[in-house]
Amino acid sequence: MANKKYRSLVVVLLDILIIIFADWLSLAVRFDFVFSSIPTHYINLMRQIMPIQIVLTLVLFYFMRMYRFIWHAVTIQDVAQMILATVAAYIVNLVVTLLLYPRLPLSTYFAMLVLQVGLFCTMRSVFRFTKLIFGPSKRKNASQDRIMIIGAGSAGNVLLRELQTELTAEGKPCCLIDDNINKQGKFLNGVPIVGGREKIVEAADKYRITKIIFAIPTASTRDRGEILTLCAQTGRRVLTMPSIGETLGVADPSFQHLKQVRIEDLLGRSPVQLDTSSVNAFIRDKVVLVTGGGGSIGSELCRQIAANHPRRLIILDIYENNAYDIQQELIRTHGRALDLCVEIASVRDKAKVYAIFDAYRPDIVFHAAAHKHVPLMEHNPEEAVKNNIFGTYHVVRAAEKYGVAKFVMISTDKAVNPTNVMGASKRFCEMILQSRRDSRTEFCSVRFGNVLGSNGSVVPLFEKQIAAGGPITITDKRITRFFMTIPEAVQLVLEAGAMAGQNQIFVLDMGQPVTILSLAENMIRLHGLEPYKDIDIVEIGLRPGEKLYEELLMASEKLTRMGDKIFVEEQEDIDPEMIMSALEQLDDAVTGEWTQERLTALLRQVVTTFRTPEEINGRSDREPITV
């Protein structure tokens, strides 16, 4: 603070010296620098008006914020403001002094104005121009990154200016890319705009680029995906400015806000648009219970539910650390405006589940609690049965007993023609819901693919393997998966809950599946590394129960479109007595003498679409896409 006051005092003193110098010099200019020819009365008059000029100028400069410029970052707009402030102060001085004193020669007033404008602006801009001239040479020992900037618009211009002037900015801007043909072939701050997106790969080699920065915050999702995919193909490290929504509240997004490109940025698929009005009406003033509320999907459900003003939100989870984390986050975000309760319990504990429902009487239940890891459930099928199947059944029966209006279950694409115990258990859970035809509670399931960034998903695993220097391990180079982001998945769940009728299964049209191999290769490239050279990719073979590709739909002819990207599967007639018989058999199996083979065979019997991986993988008929 002391340094800031000292700097301000220095600027004020410099302003006083400029006024004195400009006044005397303007008088000297009028008389051709022959000081002996200057009349004495003009000299006395100048001595009288000069103190008034100093006081009025300093006061006006203060109110016009002339002492608040960041000198090393002065812009054209700042210079314009300086000129305006100087002219305004001069006019006020001129009017006051002419009212109080005789006038000086007219040419003196003109020279005085020109000198003051020039000197005030030069003094405040000198550091900026010094950095433009000498800044790059002072950074010659810093990082030698050669930078390509994607986007020659306002954001790219701000970024370019900072990279050229900030001593803390490492690297040298070498070229710009912009799809606007009117800009191509021209220069921005001395840096060439070499062409549109089609020139990215060529320019990266020509200009020996080591880092690419995407600087188009307003780009559409599709354009962003296409351009970043081209950037990834160069093998250079790619950074990006946040999107326009993420920069709200940031006056000038700069190199300090750059972040690593996420693999979901390459998918180029427009995010699912939430029907906010229907969701808000669905959630507002309701008591909402989320099982598995501390997990990846469950915690995002809690965030979005909390934003829609429920009367009360209950988080149920067996893992206390996750439950605590989301509890503290929601308290920080919403404070006392959110009535939040956290219950540590397992959905396998029937008595505790019923006690929680009895205590809170929820209106809506989102059931996200489940075991989801395919290989672990292959090795521990009894846990999939106990947690996924019986846990779901306990929550379903409690919902019916205590008058829940709507029950939404999180399902998975692995429930379609399942080839593993986890998928079969989730399909049986869907069947439980579909069997409740005469229930007063409306049941529905929401089925979607892999969620980017969720606990245990492939992207965080690849990130850790890259950070460790590799190799990246994939089970099979032919394997494909559907992908969506966590917020998208939760938006679908909420909208499905708002529109759902009895026993429906909702499905998101997620476009084409993506090859895991291309996902791994592009993640490596986005870190500025080269696949198979800097980071190897190793094929380790399919895991037990794993498909080469996933399916979202049972049969396309059974689907009805409910929205732009949302479909509902035709209701399947499931006999409640068959479900009860299957539950009794499964209960006998997991409480009596059982083996993995017996339990898997029983699941295959009760879930008639349960297939072996060989049956499904042998008929792969899809054309995967790369990202």
Long-range contacts (C-beta under 8 A, 24 or more apart in sequence): 8-67, 11-67, 12-58, 12-67, 14-123, 15-57, 15-58, 15-61, 15-120, 15-123, 16-54, 16-58, 18-116, 18-119, 18-120, 18-123, 19-50, 19-53, 19-54, 19-57, 19-116, 20-50, 20-54, 21-115, 21-119, 22-112, 22-115, 22-116, 22-119, 23-49, 23-50, 23-53, 23-112, 25-111, 25-115, 26-108, 26-109, 26-111, 26-112, 26-115, 27-104, 27-108, 29-107, 29-108, 29-111, 30-105, 30-107, 30-108, 30-111, 42-104, 42-105, 45-101, 45-102, 45-104, 46-104, 48-101, 49-93, 49-97, 49-100, 49-101, 52-93, 52-96, 52-97, 52-100, 53-93, 53-97, 56-89, 56-92, 56-93, 56-96, 57-89, 57-93, 60-85, 60-88, 60-89, 60-92, 61-85, 61-89, 64-88, 64-89, 66-120, 66-124, 69-124, 71-124, 71-125, 71-126, 71-127, 71-128, 72-127, 72-128, 72-131, 72-165, 73-128, 73-165, 74-124, 74-125, 74-127, 74-128, 75-161, 78-124, 79-121, 79-125, 82-120, 82-121, 82-124, 83-117, 83-121, 86-116, 86-117, 86-120, 86-121, 87-113, 87-117, 90-116, 128-165, 131-165, 131-167, 132-164, 132-165, 135-164, 135-165, 135-166, 135-167, 136-164, 136-172, 138-167, 139-167, 139-169, 139-170, 142-170, 142-171, 143-170, 143-171, 144-171, 144-172, 144-210, 145-170, 145-171, 145-172, 145-210, 145-211, 146-171, 146-172, 146-174, 146-207, 146-208, 146-209, 146-210, 146-211, 147-171, 147-172, 147-173, 147-174, 147-209, 147-210, 147-211, 147-212, 147-213, 148-173, 148-174, 148-175, 148-176, 148-177, 148-200, 148-203, 148-204, 148-207, 148-209, 148-211, 148-212, 148-213, 148-236, 149-173, 149-175, 149-176, 149-177, 149-191, 149-212, 149-213, 149-215, 150-176, 150-177, 150-178, 150-197, 150-200, 150-212, 150-213, 150-214, 150-215, 150-216, 150-227, 150-231, 151-176, 151-177, 151-178, 151-214, 151-215, 151-216, 151-219, 152-176, 152-177, 152-178, 152-180, 152-183, 152-188, 152-193, 153-178, 153-215, 153-216, 153-218, 155-215, 155-216, 155-217, 155-241, 155-253, 156-188, 156-215, 156-216, 157-188, 157-189, 158-252, 158-253, 158-254, 159-213, 159-215, 159-241, 159-253, 159-254, 159-255, 160-188, 160-189, 160-191, 161-189, 162-254, 162-255, 163-255, 164-189, 166-255, 169-255, 171-210, 171-211, 174-207, 174-208, 174-209, 175-203, 175-207, 175-209, 177-203, 197-226, 197-227, 197-230, 200-227, 200-230, 200-231, 200-233, 200-234, 201-230, 201-233, 201-234, 204-234, 204-236, 205-234, 209-234, 209-236, 210-236, 210-237, 210-528, 211-236, 211-237, 211-238, 211-239, 211-528, 212-236, 212-237, 212-238, 212-239, 213-238, 213-239, 213-240, 213-241, 213-255, 213-258, 214-238, 214-239, 214-240, 214-241, 214-261, 215-240, 215-241, 216-241, 217-241, 217-242, 217-243, 217-244, 217-246, 217-247, 217-253, 218-244, 219-243, 220-270, 221-268, 221-269, 221-270, 221-271, 222-268, 222-269, 222-270, 224-265, 224-268, 225-265, 225-266, 225-267, 225-268, 225-269, 225-627, 226-268, 228-261, 228-265, 228-266, 229-266, 229-268, 229-522, 229-627, 231-261, 232-261, 232-266, 232-522, 232-525, 232-526, 233-525, 234-525, 235-525, 235-528, 235-529, 235-530, 236-525, 236-528, 237-526, 237-527, 237-528, 238-525, 238-526, 238-528, 240-265, 260-526, 260-527, 261-526, 262-452, 263-452, 263-459, 263-519, 263-522, 263-523, 263-526, 263-627, 264-452, 264-453, 264-483, 264-485, 266-522, 266-627, 267-483, 267-514, 267-627, 268-627, 269-510, 269-511, 271-485, 271-487, 271-488, 271-491, 272-484, 272-488, 272-491, 272-492, 272-495, 272-508, 272-565, 272-566, 273-491, 273-564, 274-491, 274-494, 274-495, 275-495, 275-498, 275-563, 278-495, 278-498, 278-499, 279-308, 279-494, 279-495, 279-497, 279-498, 280-308, 280-309, 281-498, 282-308, 282-364, 282-406, 282-494, 282-497, 282-498, 283-308, 283-309, 283-310, 283-364, 283-494, 284-308, 284-309, 284-310, 285-309, 285-310, 285-311, 286-310, 286-311, 286-362, 286-363, 286-364, 287-311, 287-312, 287-314, 287-360, 287-361, 287-362, 287-363, 287-364, 288-312, 288-313, 288-314, 288-362, 288-363, 288-364, 288-365, 288-366, 289-314, 289-316, 289-356, 289-357, 289-360, 289-362, 289-364, 289-365, 289-366, 290-314, 290-315, 290-316, 290-365, 290-366, 290-368, 291-316, 291-317, 291-347, 291-365, 291-366, 291-367, 291-368, 291-369, 291-395, 292-316, 292-317, 292-347, 292-367, 292-368, 292-369, 292-370, 292-410, 293-317, 293-323, 293-326, 293-342, 293-368, 294-319, 294-321, 294-322, 294-323, 294-324, 294-325, 294-326, 295-319, 295-322, 295-368, 295-369, 295-454, 295-455, 296-451, 296-453, 296-454, 296-455, 296-457, 296-486, 297-368, 297-410, 297-451, 297-454, 297-486, 297-489, 297-490, 297-493, 298-326, 298-366, 298-368, 298-369, 299-325, 299-326, 299-329, 300-486, 300-487, 300-489, 300-490, 301-366, 301-368, 301-490, 301-493, 301-494, 302-326, 302-330, 303-329, 303-330, 303-333, 303-490, 304-487, 304-490, 304-491, 304-494, 305-366, 305-494, 306-330, 306-333, 306-334, 306-338, 306-340, 308-494, 310-338, 310-339, 311-339, 312-339, 312-340, 312-341, 312-360, 313-338, 313-339, 313-340, 313-341, 314-341, 314-342, 314-343, 314-356, 314-360, 314-362, 315-340, 315-341, 315-342, 315-343, 316-343, 316-345, 316-347, 316-356, 316-369, 317-342, 317-343, 317-344, 317-345, 317-369, 318-344, 318-345, 318-346, 318-347, 318-369, 320-344, 346-387, 346-391, 347-387, 347-391, 347-392, 347-394, 347-395, 348-386, 348-387, 348-390, 348-391, 348-394, 349-394, 350-394, 353-394, 353-395, 353-398, 354-394, 354-398, 354-401, 354-402, 356-398, 357-398, 357-399, 357-401, 357-402, 357-404, 358-402, 361-402, 361-403, 362-399, 362-402, 362-404, 363-404, 363-405, 363-406, 364-404, 364-405, 364-406, 364-407, 364-408, 364-497, 365-395, 365-399, 365-404, 365-406, 365-407, 365-408, 366-408, 366-410, 366-493, 366-497, 367-392, 367-395, 367-407, 367-408, 367-409, 367-410, 368-410, 369-395, 370-410, 370-426, 370-429, 371-422, 371-425, 372-412, 372-422, 372-456, 373-422, 373-456, 374-414, 374-420, 374-422, 374-423, 374-543, 374-544, 374-545, 374-546, 375-543, 375-544, 375-545, 375-546, 377-420, 377-421, 377-422, 377-425, 377-545, 378-420, 378-421, 378-422, 378-543, 378-544, 378-545, 379-544, 379-596, 381-421, 381-596, 381-599, 381-600, 381-603, 382-589, 382-590, 382-594, 382-599, 384-421, 384-422, 384-425, 385-425, 385-586, 385-589, 385-590, 385-599, 385-603, 386-590, 388-422, 388-425, 388-426, 388-428, 388-429, 389-425, 389-428, 389-429, 389-432, 389-583, 389-586, 390-583, 390-586, 390-587, 392-429, 392-432, 393-432, 393-583, 396-432, 396-433, 396-436, 396-443, 399-441, 400-436, 400-439, 400-440, 400-441, 403-440, 403-441, 404-441, 405-441, 405-442, 406-441, 406-442, 406-444, 406-497, 406-500, 407-433, 407-441, 407-442, 407-443, 407-444, 408-444, 408-445, 408-446, 408-493, 408-496, 408-497, 408-500, 409-433, 409-443, 409-444, 409-445, 409-446, 410-445, 410-446, 410-493, 411-445, 411-446, 411-447, 411-448, 411-505, 412-447, 412-448, 412-449, 413-447, 413-448, 413-449, 413-450, 413-482, 413-550, 413-551, 413-552, 414-547, 414-550, 415-447, 416-447, 416-550, 416-551, 416-552, 416-553, 416-554, 416-609, 417-551, 417-554, 417-609, 417-611, 417-616, 418-607, 418-609, 418-610, 418-611, 419-545, 419-546, 419-547, 419-610, 419-611, 419-612, 419-613, 419-615, 419-616, 419-617, 420-544, 420-545, 420-546, 420-613, 421-545, 421-599, 421-600, 421-603, 422-545, 423-545, 423-610, 424-603, 424-604, 424-607, 424-610, 425-603, 427-607, 427-609, 427-610, 428-582, 428-603, 428-606, 428-607, 430-505, 431-572, 431-574, 431-579, 431-607, 432-579, 433-503, 434-503, 434-505, 434-571, 434-572, 434-574, 435-503, 435-574, 435-575, 435-576, 435-578, 435-579, 436-502, 436-503, 436-576, 437-502, 437-503, 437-576, 439-502, 442-500, 442-501, 442-502, 443-502, 443-503, 444-496, 444-497, 444-500, 444-501, 444-502, 444-503, 444-504, 444-505, 444-506, 445-504, 445-505, 445-506, 446-492, 446-493, 446-496, 446-497, 446-505, 446-506, 447-505, 447-506, 447-507, 447-508, 447-552, 448-482, 448-484, 448-489, 448-492, 448-507, 448-508, 448-510, 448-552, 449-481, 449-482, 449-483, 449-484, 449-508, 449-510, 449-513, 449-550, 449-552, 450-481, 450-482, 450-483, 450-484, 450-550, 451-483, 451-484, 451-485, 451-486, 451-489, 452-483, 452-484, 452-485, 452-486, 453-485, 453-486, 454-486, 458-516, 458-519, 459-519, 459-523, 462-519, 462-520, 462-523, 463-523, 465-535, 466-523, 466-524, 466-527, 466-529, 466-535, 469-535, 470-534, 470-535, 470-536, 471-535, 471-536, 471-537, 471-538, 472-520, 472-523, 472-524, 472-535, 472-536, 472-537, 472-538, 473-537, 473-538, 473-539, 473-540, 474-516, 474-517, 474-520, 474-537, 474-538, 474-539, 474-540, 475-516, 475-539, 475-540, 475-541, 475-542, 475-543, 475-546, 476-516, 476-539, 476-541, 476-542, 476-548, 477-515, 477-516, 477-517, 477-539, 478-515, 478-517, 478-548, 478-620, 478-624, 479-515, 479-516, 479-517, 479-542, 479-546, 479-547, 479-548, 479-549, 480-513, 480-514, 480-515, 480-516, 480-548, 480-549, 480-550, 480-622, 480-624, 481-513, 481-514, 481-516, 481-549, 481-550, 482-510, 482-511, 482-513, 482-514, 482-550, 482-552, 483-510, 483-514, 484-508, 484-510, 492-566, 495-563, 495-566, 496-566, 499-562, 499-563, 502-571, 503-571, 504-568, 504-569, 504-571, 505-568, 505-569, 506-562, 506-566, 506-567, 506-568, 506-569, 507-552, 507-553, 507-559, 507-566, 507-567, 507-568, 507-569, 508-552, 508-565, 508-566, 508-567, 509-565, 509-566, 509-567, 510-552, 510-565, 512-623, 512-624, 512-625, 513-549, 513-550, 513-622, 513-624, 513-625, 514-624, 514-625, 514-626, 514-627, 515-624, 515-625, 515-626, 515-627, 517-626, 518-625, 518-626, 518-627, 519-627, 522-627, 542-613, 542-617, 544-613, 545-613, 546-613, 547-613, 547-616, 547-617, 548-616, 548-617, 548-620, 549-620, 549-622, 549-624, 554-609, 582-606
